[in-house]
Structures are given as C-alpha cells and as structure tokens.
Amino acid sequence: MVRFLLLTILLVVVARLFWRLMDAVMAGARGVPGPGGQRREPVKLVRDPVCGTYVPPRSSLSLTSGGSTHYFCSEACRQKFRR
Ligand SMILES: [Zn+2]
C-alpha cells in the first residue's frame, strides 16, 4: 500500500514536470516569454561600420544619414562615424 502511494506521488510529480516543460516549449514556440525566462528570438544583427562589431538594431545607437540608417555599438563609434 505504501509502495502504491509513493508510486502515485512520483507519477504526479513527473506529470507536473512534464506539463511545465511542455508549457515552456509551447510558450517558446509562440514567442511568449516563459516563466522567469527572457524572450528568445533570432535577432537580426547589423554591422557597426566603424569597428565592425555586430549589434542588435533594437538595443544599439543609430544614425540616419543619406537615407540609410547605420547602427553603432557605442556612442564613441557614432561620434567617429559623424566626423
Ligand atoms: Zn563600434
């Protein structure tokens, strides 16, 4: 009887872990941030024309000149490019 009880508890724990995992996988597939996890998606990187570093456009400094936008890894690179 005790054995059966333990087995049941074990099954419940495993099932819970499994569903939590499935939830995380599904959330990841939809692009929704999972519990405690950051949103992960392939980020298209752009090249800093000054130092050649690849930076994500969303979190980098930009400068629009001559109809095209350039992205920089830092303010120093942007300053250099302006000159
Ligand atoms: Zn740079």
PDB file of the backbone (N, CA, C, O) and the ligand in Angstrom, with CONECT records:
HET     ZN  A 101       1
ATOM      1  N   MET A   1       0.839  -1.215   0.000  1.00  0.00           N
ATOM      2  CA  MET A   1       0.000   0.000   0.000  1.00  0.00           C
ATOM      3  C   MET A   1       0.865   1.252   0.000  1.00  0.00           C
ATOM      4  O   MET A   1       0.592   2.206  -0.729  1.00  0.00           O
ATOM      5  N   VAL A   2       1.894   1.244   0.808  1.00  0.00           N
ATOM      6  CA  VAL A   2       2.794   2.389   0.858  1.00  0.00           C
ATOM      7  C   VAL A   2       3.499   2.557  -0.484  1.00  0.00           C
ATOM      8  O   VAL A   2       3.708   3.667  -0.973  1.00  0.00           O
ATOM      9  N   ARG A   3       3.852   1.424  -1.051  1.00  0.00           N
ATOM     10  CA  ARG A   3       4.520   1.441  -2.346  1.00  0.00           C
ATOM     11  C   ARG A   3       3.640   2.108  -3.411  1.00  0.00           C
ATOM     12  O   ARG A   3       4.100   2.924  -4.210  1.00  0.00           O
ATOM     13  N   PHE A   4       2.378   1.734  -3.391  1.00  0.00           N
ATOM     14  CA  PHE A   4       1.420   2.281  -4.362  1.00  0.00           C
ATOM     15  C   PHE A   4       1.292   3.795  -4.202  1.00  0.00           C
ATOM     16  O   PHE A   4       1.228   4.545  -5.177  1.00  0.00           O
ATOM     17  N   LEU A   5       1.259   4.212  -2.947  1.00  0.00           N
ATOM     18  CA  LEU A   5       1.129   5.644  -2.644  1.00  0.00           C
ATOM     19  C   LEU A   5       2.336   6.406  -3.181  1.00  0.00           C
ATOM     20  O   LEU A   5       2.199   7.454  -3.811  1.00  0.00           O
ATOM     21  N   LEU A   6       3.501   5.866  -2.923  1.00  0.00           N
ATOM     22  CA  LEU A   6       4.734   6.504  -3.385  1.00  0.00           C
ATOM     23  C   LEU A   6       4.774   6.594  -4.910  1.00  0.00           C
ATOM     24  O   LEU A   6       5.189   7.599  -5.487  1.00  0.00           O
ATOM     25  N   LEU A   7       4.333   5.521  -5.532  1.00  0.00           N
ATOM     26  CA  LEU A   7       4.316   5.476  -6.999  1.00  0.00           C
ATOM     27  C   LEU A   7       3.372   6.541  -7.558  1.00  0.00           C
ATOM     28  O   LEU A   7       3.675   7.200  -8.552  1.00  0.00           O
ATOM     29  N   THR A   8       2.226   6.695  -6.900  1.00  0.00           N
ATOM     30  CA  THR A   8       1.250   7.706  -7.326  1.00  0.00           C
ATOM     31  C   THR A   8       1.834   9.104  -7.214  1.00  0.00           C
ATOM     32  O   THR A   8       1.700   9.926  -8.121  1.00  0.00           O
ATOM     33  N   ILE A   9       2.488   9.360  -6.078  1.00  0.00           N
ATOM     34  CA  ILE A   9       3.104  10.671  -5.862  1.00  0.00           C
ATOM     35  C   ILE A   9       4.167  10.937  -6.923  1.00  0.00           C
ATOM     36  O   ILE A   9       4.260  12.030  -7.481  1.00  0.00           O
ATOM     37  N   LEU A  10       4.953   9.921  -7.179  1.00  0.00           N
ATOM     38  CA  LEU A  10       6.015  10.040  -8.175  1.00  0.00           C
ATOM     39  C   LEU A  10       5.424  10.372  -9.549  1.00  0.00           C
ATOM     40  O   LEU A  10       5.932  11.234 -10.267  1.00  0.00           O
ATOM     41  N   LEU A  11       4.346   9.672  -9.896  1.00  0.00           N
ATOM     42  CA  LEU A  11       3.689   9.906 -11.189  1.00  0.00           C
ATOM     43  C   LEU A  11       3.173  11.336 -11.296  1.00  0.00           C
ATOM     44  O   LEU A  11       3.312  11.989 -12.330  1.00  0.00           O
ATOM     45  N   VAL A  12       2.579  11.805 -10.208  1.00  0.00           N
ATOM     46  CA  VAL A  12       2.038  13.171 -10.201  1.00  0.00           C
ATOM     47  C   VAL A  12       3.167  14.181 -10.397  1.00  0.00           C
ATOM     48  O   VAL A  12       3.038  15.126 -11.174  1.00  0.00           O
ATOM     49  N   VAL A  13       4.271  13.972  -9.688  1.00  0.00           N
ATOM     50  CA  VAL A  13       5.412  14.885  -9.792  1.00  0.00           C
ATOM     51  C   VAL A  13       5.971  14.881 -11.217  1.00  0.00           C
ATOM     52  O   VAL A  13       6.244  15.936 -11.790  1.00  0.00           O
ATOM     53  N   VAL A  14       6.134  13.695 -11.773  1.00  0.00           N
ATOM     54  CA  VAL A  14       6.673  13.583 -13.131  1.00  0.00           C
ATOM     55  C   VAL A  14       5.735  14.244 -14.143  1.00  0.00           C
ATOM     56  O   VAL A  14       6.177  14.947 -15.051  1.00  0.00           O
ATOM     57  N   ALA A  15       4.426  14.003 -13.967  1.00  0.00           N
ATOM     58  CA  ALA A  15       3.441  14.581 -14.881  1.00  0.00           C
ATOM     59  C   ALA A  15       3.472  16.114 -14.815  1.00  0.00           C
ATOM     60  O   ALA A  15       3.391  16.806 -15.829  1.00  0.00           O
ATOM     61  N   ARG A  16       3.592  16.608 -13.588  1.00  0.00           N
ATOM     62  CA  ARG A  16       3.657  18.068 -13.425  1.00  0.00           C
ATOM     63  C   ARG A  16       4.865  18.654 -14.112  1.00  0.00           C
ATOM     64  O   ARG A  16       4.770  19.662 -14.812  1.00  0.00           O
ATOM     65  N   LEU A  17       6.010  18.011 -13.909  1.00  0.00           N
ATOM     66  CA  LEU A  17       7.249  18.477 -14.548  1.00  0.00           C
ATOM     67  C   LEU A  17       7.115  18.435 -16.062  1.00  0.00           C
ATOM     68  O   LEU A  17       7.551  19.344 -16.769  1.00  0.00           O
ATOM     69  N   PHE A  18       6.507  17.369 -16.539  1.00  0.00           N
ATOM     70  CA  PHE A  18       6.324  17.202 -17.974  1.00  0.00           C
ATOM     71  C   PHE A  18       5.472  18.320 -18.557  1.00  0.00           C
ATOM     72  O   PHE A  18       5.813  18.896 -19.590  1.00  0.00           O
ATOM     73  N   TRP A  19       4.366  18.623 -17.892  1.00  0.00           N
ATOM     74  CA  TRP A  19       3.477  19.661 -18.411  1.00  0.00           C
ATOM     75  C   TRP A  19       4.093  21.049 -18.322  1.00  0.00           C
ATOM     76  O   TRP A  19       3.857  21.917 -19.161  1.00  0.00           O
ATOM     77  N   ARG A  20       4.883  21.224 -17.285  1.00  0.00           N
ATOM     78  CA  ARG A  20       5.579  22.507 -17.158  1.00  0.00           C
ATOM     79  C   ARG A  20       6.558  22.678 -18.319  1.00  0.00           C
ATOM     80  O   ARG A  20       6.703  23.757 -18.893  1.00  0.00           O
ATOM     81  N   LEU A  21       7.213  21.584 -18.634  1.00  0.00           N
ATOM     82  CA  LEU A  21       8.168  21.592 -19.749  1.00  0.00           C
ATOM     83  C   LEU A  21       7.442  21.868 -21.065  1.00  0.00           C
ATOM     84  O   LEU A  21       7.894  22.662 -21.889  1.00  0.00           O
ATOM     85  N   MET A  22       6.307  21.194 -21.239  1.00  0.00           N
ATOM     86  CA  MET A  22       5.533  21.387 -22.466  1.00  0.00           C
ATOM     87  C   MET A  22       5.053  22.826 -22.589  1.00  0.00           C
ATOM     88  O   MET A  22       5.074  23.416 -23.669  1.00  0.00           O
ATOM     89  N   ASP A  23       4.616  23.379 -21.453  1.00  0.00           N
ATOM     90  CA  ASP A  23       4.188  24.774 -21.425  1.00  0.00           C
ATOM     91  C   ASP A  23       5.305  25.696 -21.877  1.00  0.00           C
ATOM     92  O   ASP A  23       5.089  26.602 -22.681  1.00  0.00           O
ATOM     93  N   ALA A  24       6.498  25.460 -21.355  1.00  0.00           N
ATOM     94  CA  ALA A  24       7.651  26.287 -21.701  1.00  0.00           C
ATOM     95  C   ALA A  24       7.973  26.164 -23.179  1.00  0.00           C
ATOM     96  O   ALA A  24       8.293  27.150 -23.843  1.00  0.00           O
ATOM     97  N   VAL A  25       7.884  24.927 -23.690  1.00  0.00           N
ATOM     98  CA  VAL A  25       8.179  24.701 -25.112  1.00  0.00           C
ATOM     99  C   VAL A  25       7.159  25.419 -25.982  1.00  0.00           C
ATOM    100  O   VAL A  25       7.514  26.079 -26.959  1.00  0.00           O
ATOM    101  N   MET A  26       5.878  25.284 -25.613  1.00  0.00           N
ATOM    102  CA  MET A  26       4.826  25.943 -26.388  1.00  0.00           C
ATOM    103  C   MET A  26       4.965  27.460 -26.335  1.00  0.00           C
ATOM    104  O   MET A  26       4.818  28.142 -27.349  1.00  0.00           O
ATOM    105  N   ALA A  27       5.248  27.978 -25.152  1.00  0.00           N
ATOM    106  CA  ALA A  27       5.423  29.417 -24.991  1.00  0.00           C
ATOM    107  C   ALA A  27       6.601  29.888 -25.824  1.00  0.00           C
ATOM    108  O   ALA A  27       6.546  30.950 -26.443  1.00  0.00           O
ATOM    109  N   GLY A  28       7.664  29.102 -25.838  1.00  0.00           N
ATOM    110  CA  GLY A  28       8.837  29.453 -26.626  1.00  0.00           C
ATOM    111  C   GLY A  28       8.529  29.466 -28.108  1.00  0.00           C
ATOM    112  O   GLY A  28       9.031  30.312 -28.848  1.00  0.00           O
ATOM    113  N   ALA A  29       7.696  28.519 -28.543  1.00  0.00           N
ATOM    114  CA  ALA A  29       7.336  28.430 -29.961  1.00  0.00           C
ATOM    115  C   ALA A  29       6.498  29.621 -30.392  1.00  0.00           C
ATOM    116  O   ALA A  29       6.574  30.066 -31.538  1.00  0.00           O
ATOM    117  N   ARG A  30       5.692  30.138 -29.455  1.00  0.00           N
ATOM    118  CA  ARG A  30       4.853  31.281 -29.786  1.00  0.00           C
ATOM    119  C   ARG A  30       5.579  32.608 -29.624  1.00  0.00           C
ATOM    120  O   ARG A  30       5.088  33.652 -30.052  1.00  0.00           O
ATOM    121  N   GLY A  31       6.748  32.560 -29.005  1.00  0.00           N
ATOM    122  CA  GLY A  31       7.491  33.786 -28.781  1.00  0.00           C
ATOM    123  C   GLY A  31       7.021  34.534 -27.556  1.00  0.00           C
ATOM    124  O   GLY A  31       7.294  35.725 -27.408  1.00  0.00           O
ATOM    125  N   VAL A  32       6.320  33.847 -26.680  1.00  0.00           N
ATOM    126  CA  VAL A  32       5.856  34.472 -25.438  1.00  0.00           C
ATOM    127  C   VAL A  32       6.891  34.185 -24.350  1.00  0.00           C
ATOM    128  O   VAL A  32       7.371  33.058 -24.235  1.00  0.00           O
ATOM    129  N   PRO A  33       7.233  35.186 -23.559  1.00  0.00           N
ATOM    130  CA  PRO A  33       8.223  34.935 -22.514  1.00  0.00           C
ATOM    131  C   PRO A  33       7.734  33.904 -21.523  1.00  0.00           C
ATOM    132  O   PRO A  33       6.636  34.026 -20.981  1.00  0.00           O
ATOM    133  N   GLY A  34       8.544  32.892 -21.285  1.00  0.00           N
ATOM    134  CA  GLY A  34       8.185  31.839 -20.354  1.00  0.00           C
ATOM    135  C   GLY A  34       8.379  32.290 -18.926  1.00  0.00           C
ATOM    136  O   GLY A  34       8.845  33.403 -18.680  1.00  0.00           O
ATOM    137  N   PRO A  35       8.023  31.429 -17.973  1.00  0.00           N
ATOM    138  CA  PRO A  35       8.178  31.826 -16.568  1.00  0.00           C
ATOM    139  C   PRO A  35       9.642  32.017 -16.195  1.00  0.00           C
ATOM    140  O   PRO A  35      10.439  31.079 -16.223  1.00  0.00           O
ATOM    141  N   GLY A  36       9.971  33.246 -15.847  1.00  0.00           N
ATOM    142  CA  GLY A  36      11.344  33.531 -15.427  1.00  0.00           C
ATOM    143  C   GLY A  36      12.345  33.583 -16.553  1.00  0.00           C
ATOM    144  O   GLY A  36      13.531  33.807 -16.310  1.00  0.00           O
ATOM    145  N   GLY A  37      11.904  33.382 -17.774  1.00  0.00           N
ATOM    146  CA  GLY A  37      12.839  33.355 -18.898  1.00  0.00           C
ATOM    147  C   GLY A  37      12.673  34.583 -19.764  1.00  0.00           C
ATOM    148  O   GLY A  37      11.593  35.167 -19.850  1.00  0.00           O
ATOM    149  N   GLN A  38      13.744  34.957 -20.390  1.00  0.00           N
ATOM    150  CA  GLN A  38      13.678  36.103 -21.293  1.00  0.00           C
ATOM    151  C   GLN A  38      13.150  35.657 -22.645  1.00  0.00           C
ATOM    152  O   GLN A  38      13.247  34.490 -23.024  1.00  0.00           O
ATOM    153  N   ARG A  39      12.602  36.597 -23.343  1.00  0.00           N
ATOM    154  CA  ARG A  39      12.092  36.300 -24.669  1.00  0.00           C
ATOM    155  C   ARG A  39      13.262  35.977 -25.601  1.00  0.00           C
ATOM    156  O   ARG A  39      14.227  36.734 -25.708  1.00  0.00           O
ATOM    157  N   ARG A  40      13.145  34.846 -26.260  1.00  0.00           N
ATOM    158  CA  ARG A  40      14.226  34.440 -27.147  1.00  0.00           C
ATOM    159  C   ARG A  40      13.727  34.337 -28.574  1.00  0.00           C
ATOM    160  O   ARG A  40      12.800  33.587 -28.880  1.00  0.00           O
ATOM    161  N   GLU A  41      14.356  35.098 -29.427  1.00  0.00           N
ATOM    162  CA  GLU A  41      14.026  35.032 -30.838  1.00  0.00           C
ATOM    163  C   GLU A  41      15.289  35.352 -31.620  1.00  0.00           C
ATOM    164  O   GLU A  41      16.166  36.073 -31.142  1.00  0.00           O
ATOM    165  N   PRO A  42      15.370  34.809 -32.824  1.00  0.00           N
ATOM    166  CA  PRO A  42      16.567  35.123 -33.599  1.00  0.00           C
ATOM    167  C   PRO A  42      16.649  36.615 -33.896  1.00  0.00           C
ATOM    168  O   PRO A  42      15.760  37.173 -34.538  1.00  0.00           O
ATOM    169  N   VAL A  43      17.679  37.238 -33.445  1.00  0.00           N
ATOM    170  CA  VAL A  43      17.834  38.679 -33.631  1.00  0.00           C
ATOM    171  C   VAL A  43      18.691  38.915 -34.863  1.00  0.00           C
ATOM    172  O   VAL A  43      19.774  38.347 -35.008  1.00  0.00           O
ATOM    173  N   LYS A  44      18.191  39.751 -35.732  1.00  0.00           N
ATOM    174  CA  LYS A  44      18.951  40.111 -36.914  1.00  0.00           C
ATOM    175  C   LYS A  44      19.980  41.164 -36.501  1.00  0.00           C
ATOM    176  O   LYS A  44      19.637  42.220 -35.970  1.00  0.00           O
ATOM    177  N   LEU A  45      21.222  40.852 -36.753  1.00  0.00           N
ATOM    178  CA  LEU A  45      22.272  41.767 -36.330  1.00  0.00           C
ATOM    179  C   LEU A  45      22.715  42.672 -37.481  1.00  0.00           C
ATOM    180  O   LEU A  45      22.729  42.278 -38.647  1.00  0.00           O
ATOM    181  N   VAL A  46      23.068  43.871 -37.114  1.00  0.00           N
ATOM    182  CA  VAL A  46      23.596  44.811 -38.093  1.00  0.00           C
ATOM    183  C   VAL A  46      25.033  45.146 -37.735  1.00  0.00           C
ATOM    184  O   VAL A  46      25.435  45.065 -36.574  1.00  0.00           O
ATOM    185  N   ARG A  47      25.792  45.518 -38.740  1.00  0.00           N
ATOM    186  CA  ARG A  47      27.202  45.735 -38.524  1.00  0.00           C
ATOM    187  C   ARG A  47      27.514  47.196 -38.243  1.00  0.00           C
ATOM    188  O   ARG A  47      27.069  48.103 -38.946  1.00  0.00           O
ATOM    189  N   ASP A  48      28.281  47.384 -37.207  1.00  0.00           N
ATOM    190  CA  ASP A  48      28.788  48.710 -36.873  1.00  0.00           C
ATOM    191  C   ASP A  48      29.841  49.075 -37.923  1.00  0.00           C
ATOM    192  O   ASP A  48      30.871  48.409 -38.020  1.00  0.00           O
ATOM    193  N   PRO A  49      29.588  50.136 -38.715  1.00  0.00           N
ATOM    194  CA  PRO A  49      30.525  50.460 -39.809  1.00  0.00           C
ATOM    195  C   PRO A  49      31.871  50.985 -39.310  1.00  0.00           C
ATOM    196  O   PRO A  49      32.827  51.050 -40.082  1.00  0.00           O
ATOM    197  N   VAL A  50      31.959  51.353 -38.059  1.00  0.00           N
ATOM    198  CA  VAL A  50      33.200  51.915 -37.530  1.00  0.00           C
ATOM    199  C   VAL A  50      34.148  50.818 -37.053  1.00  0.00           C
ATOM    200  O   VAL A  50      35.288  50.734 -37.511  1.00  0.00           O
ATOM    201  N   CYS A  51      33.677  49.982 -36.135  1.00  0.00           N
ATOM    202  CA  CYS A  51      34.566  48.965 -35.582  1.00  0.00           C
ATOM    203  C   CYS A  51      34.256  47.560 -36.085  1.00  0.00           C
ATOM    204  O   CYS A  51      35.024  46.632 -35.828  1.00  0.00           O
ATOM    205  N   GLY A  52      33.135  47.387 -36.804  1.00  0.00           N
ATOM    206  CA  GLY A  52      32.841  46.081 -37.381  1.00  0.00           C
ATOM    207  C   GLY A  52      32.130  45.113 -36.462  1.00  0.00           C
ATOM    208  O   GLY A  52      31.961  43.942 -36.800  1.00  0.00           O
ATOM    209  N   THR A  53      31.713  45.590 -35.303  1.00  0.00           N
ATOM    210  CA  THR A  53      31.000  44.735 -34.363  1.00  0.00           C
ATOM    211  C   THR A  53      29.556  44.555 -34.822  1.00  0.00           C
ATOM    212  O   THR A  53      28.939  45.486 -35.341  1.00  0.00           O
ATOM    213  N   TYR A  54      29.022  43.345 -34.625  1.00  0.00           N
ATOM    214  CA  TYR A  54      27.630  43.108 -34.973  1.00  0.00           C
ATOM    215  C   TYR A  54      26.759  43.419 -33.762  1.00  0.00           C
ATOM    216  O   TYR A  54      26.982  42.898 -32.670  1.00  0.00           O
ATOM    217  N   VAL A  55      25.768  44.271 -33.971  1.00  0.00           N
ATOM    218  CA  VAL A  55      24.905  44.696 -32.878  1.00  0.00           C
ATOM    219  C   VAL A  55      23.435  44.501 -33.243  1.00  0.00           C
ATOM    220  O   VAL A  55      23.064  44.637 -34.409  1.00  0.00           O
ATOM    221  N   PRO A  56      22.583  44.180 -32.242  1.00  0.00           N
ATOM    222  CA  PRO A  56      21.143  44.116 -32.488  1.00  0.00           C
ATOM    223  C   PRO A  56      20.581  45.522 -32.642  1.00  0.00           C
ATOM    224  O   PRO A  56      20.790  46.356 -31.760  1.00  0.00           O
ATOM    225  N   PRO A  57      19.869  45.816 -33.742  1.00  0.00           N
ATOM    226  CA  PRO A  57      19.406  47.186 -34.006  1.00  0.00           C
ATOM    227  C   PRO A  57      18.570  47.783 -32.884  1.00  0.00           C
ATOM    228  O   PRO A  57      18.636  48.987 -32.633  1.00  0.00           O
ATOM    229  N   ARG A  58      17.778  46.945 -32.202  1.00  0.00           N
ATOM    230  CA  ARG A  58      16.871  47.461 -31.178  1.00  0.00           C
ATOM    231  C   ARG A  58      17.622  48.060 -29.992  1.00  0.00           C
ATOM    232  O   ARG A  58      17.168  49.032 -29.388  1.00  0.00           O
ATOM    233  N   SER A  59      18.752  47.485 -29.668  1.00  0.00           N
ATOM    234  CA  SER A  59      19.453  47.946 -28.468  1.00  0.00           C
ATOM    235  C   SER A  59      20.758  48.658 -28.802  1.00  0.00           C
ATOM    236  O   SER A  59      21.689  48.689 -27.998  1.00  0.00           O
ATOM    237  N   SER A  60      20.810  49.227 -29.996  1.00  0.00           N
ATOM    238  CA  SER A  60      22.034  49.932 -30.339  1.00  0.00           C
ATOM    239  C   SER A  60      21.736  51.364 -30.741  1.00  0.00           C
ATOM    240  O   SER A  60      20.583  51.738 -30.955  1.00  0.00           O
ATOM    241  N   LEU A  61      22.767  52.140 -30.837  1.00  0.00           N
ATOM    242  CA  LEU A  61      22.623  53.532 -31.240  1.00  0.00           C
ATOM    243  C   LEU A  61      22.532  53.596 -32.752  1.00  0.00           C
ATOM    244  O   LEU A  61      23.210  52.853 -33.461  1.00  0.00           O
ATOM    245  N   SER A  62      21.688  54.491 -33.236  1.00  0.00           N
ATOM    246  CA  SER A  62      21.534  54.588 -34.679  1.00  0.00           C
ATOM    247  C   SER A  62      21.741  56.018 -35.162  1.00  0.00           C
ATOM    248  O   SER A  62      21.610  56.990 -34.418  1.00  0.00           O
ATOM    249  N   LEU A  63      22.064  56.089 -36.418  1.00  0.00           N
ATOM    250  CA  LEU A  63      22.252  57.391 -37.038  1.00  0.00           C
ATOM    251  C   LEU A  63      21.771  57.292 -38.475  1.00  0.00           C
ATOM    252  O   LEU A  63      22.230  56.438 -39.234  1.00  0.00           O
ATOM    253  N   THR A  64      20.846  58.168 -38.846  1.00  0.00           N
ATOM    254  CA  THR A  64      20.335  58.138 -40.203  1.00  0.00           C
ATOM    255  C   THR A  64      20.996  59.236 -41.013  1.00  0.00           C
ATOM    256  O   THR A  64      20.908  60.420 -40.687  1.00  0.00           O
ATOM    257  N   SER A  65      21.651  58.817 -42.065  1.00  0.00           N
ATOM    258  CA  SER A  65      22.289  59.801 -42.940  1.00  0.00           C
ATOM    259  C   SER A  65      22.192  59.339 -44.380  1.00  0.00           C
ATOM    260  O   SER A  65      22.424  58.174 -44.701  1.00  0.00           O
ATOM    261  N   GLY A  66      21.847  60.273 -45.226  1.00  0.00           N
ATOM    262  CA  GLY A  66      21.742  59.965 -46.647  1.00  0.00           C
ATOM    263  C   GLY A  66      20.697  58.919 -46.973  1.00  0.00           C
ATOM    264  O   GLY A  66      20.860  58.150 -47.921  1.00  0.00           O
ATOM    265  N   GLY A  67      19.609  58.882 -46.185  1.00  0.00           N
ATOM    266  CA  GLY A  67      18.518  57.959 -46.459  1.00  0.00           C
ATOM    267  C   GLY A  67      18.710  56.562 -45.903  1.00  0.00           C
ATOM    268  O   GLY A  67      17.792  55.746 -45.985  1.00  0.00           O
ATOM    269  N   SER A  68      19.872  56.258 -45.338  1.00  0.00           N
ATOM    270  CA  SER A  68      20.063  54.929 -44.762  1.00  0.00           C
ATOM    271  C   SER A  68      20.447  55.059 -43.287  1.00  0.00           C
ATOM    272  O   SER A  68      21.077  56.031 -42.868  1.00  0.00           O
ATOM    273  N   THR A  69      20.053  54.062 -42.529  1.00  0.00           N
ATOM    274  CA  THR A  69      20.307  54.086 -41.103  1.00  0.00           C
ATOM    275  C   THR A  69      21.502  53.200 -40.757  1.00  0.00           C
ATOM    276  O   THR A  69      21.597  52.057 -41.206  1.00  0.00           O
ATOM    277  N   HIS A  70      22.380  53.732 -39.977  1.00  0.00           N
ATOM    278  CA  HIS A  70      23.543  52.982 -39.510  1.00  0.00           C
ATOM    279  C   HIS A  70      23.409  52.741 -38.022  1.00  0.00           C
ATOM    280  O   HIS A  70      22.864  53.566 -37.288  1.00  0.00           O
ATOM    281  N   TYR A  71      23.921  51.582 -37.582  1.00  0.00           N
ATOM    282  CA  TYR A  71      23.829  51.234 -36.164  1.00  0.00           C
ATOM    283  C   TYR A  71      25.229  51.098 -35.578  1.00  0.00           C
ATOM    284  O   TYR A  71      26.156  50.613 -36.226  1.00  0.00           O
ATOM    285  N   PHE A  72      25.346  51.537 -34.350  1.00  0.00           N
ATOM    286  CA  PHE A  72      26.652  51.545 -33.700  1.00  0.00           C
ATOM    287  C   PHE A  72      26.612  50.870 -32.335  1.00  0.00           C
ATOM    288  O   PHE A  72      25.589  50.858 -31.650  1.00  0.00           O
ATOM    289  N   CYS A  73      27.768  50.306 -31.961  1.00  0.00           N
ATOM    290  CA  CYS A  73      27.831  49.598 -30.680  1.00  0.00           C
ATOM    291  C   CYS A  73      27.939  50.576 -29.519  1.00  0.00           C
ATOM    292  O   CYS A  73      27.545  50.261 -28.396  1.00  0.00           O
ATOM    293  N   SER A  74      28.469  51.750 -29.787  1.00  0.00           N
ATOM    294  CA  SER A  74      28.637  52.709 -28.700  1.00  0.00           C
ATOM    295  C   SER A  74      28.578  54.134 -29.224  1.00  0.00           C
ATOM    296  O   SER A  74      28.657  54.386 -30.426  1.00  0.00           O
ATOM    297  N   GLU A  75      28.436  55.056 -28.278  1.00  0.00           N
ATOM    298  CA  GLU A  75      28.397  56.471 -28.630  1.00  0.00           C
ATOM    299  C   GLU A  75      29.711  56.898 -29.283  1.00  0.00           C
ATOM    300  O   GLU A  75      29.717  57.742 -30.178  1.00  0.00           O
ATOM    301  N   ALA A  76      30.820  56.315 -28.834  1.00  0.00           N
ATOM    302  CA  ALA A  76      32.126  56.653 -29.388  1.00  0.00           C
ATOM    303  C   ALA A  76      32.190  56.336 -30.879  1.00  0.00           C
ATOM    304  O   ALA A  76      32.731  57.114 -31.665  1.00  0.00           O
ATOM    305  N   CYS A  77      31.637  55.193 -31.259  1.00  0.00           N
ATOM    306  CA  CYS A  77      31.642  54.797 -32.670  1.00  0.00           C
ATOM    307  C   CYS A  77      30.765  55.733 -33.491  1.00  0.00           C
ATOM    308  O   CYS A  77      31.099  56.072 -34.626  1.00  0.00           O
ATOM    309  N   ARG A  78      29.651  56.144 -32.916  1.00  0.00           N
ATOM    310  CA  ARG A  78      28.759  57.038 -33.627  1.00  0.00           C
ATOM    311  C   ARG A  78      29.432  58.396 -33.856  1.00  0.00           C
ATOM    312  O   ARG A  78      29.319  58.997 -34.924  1.00  0.00           O
ATOM    313  N   GLN A  79      30.119  58.847 -32.841  1.00  0.00           N
ATOM    314  CA  GLN A  79      30.857  60.108 -32.950  1.00  0.00           C
ATOM    315  C   GLN A  79      31.903  60.030 -34.058  1.00  0.00           C
ATOM    316  O   GLN A  79      32.065  60.953 -34.857  1.00  0.00           O
ATOM    317  N   LYS A  80      32.604  58.905 -34.082  1.00  0.00           N
ATOM    318  CA  LYS A  80      33.646  58.709 -35.106  1.00  0.00           C
ATOM    319  C   LYS A  80      33.045  58.728 -36.496  1.00  0.00           C
ATOM    320  O   LYS A  80      33.608  59.306 -37.426  1.00  0.00           O
ATOM    321  N   PHE A  81      31.880  58.080 -36.624  1.00  0.00           N
ATOM    322  CA  PHE A  81      31.240  57.993 -37.925  1.00  0.00           C
ATOM    323  C   PHE A  81      30.763  59.348 -38.417  1.00  0.00           C
ATOM    324  O   PHE A  81      30.799  59.618 -39.617  1.00  0.00           O
ATOM    325  N   ARG A  82      30.328  60.188 -37.525  1.00  0.00           N
ATOM    326  CA  ARG A  82      29.849  61.529 -37.881  1.00  0.00           C
ATOM    327  C   ARG A  82      30.936  62.372 -38.493  1.00  0.00           C
ATOM    328  O   ARG A  82      30.702  63.161 -39.409  1.00  0.00           O
ATOM    329  N   ARG A  83      32.125  62.192 -37.972  1.00  0.00           N
ATOM    330  CA  ARG A  83      33.233  63.022 -38.432  1.00  0.00           C
ATOM    331  C   ARG A  83      33.680  62.671 -39.841  1.00  0.00           C
ATOM    332  O   ARG A  83      34.607  63.287 -40.367  1.00  0.00           O
TER     333      ARG A  83
HETATM  334 ZN    ZN A 101      31.613  50.088 -32.609  1.00  0.00          ZN2+
END
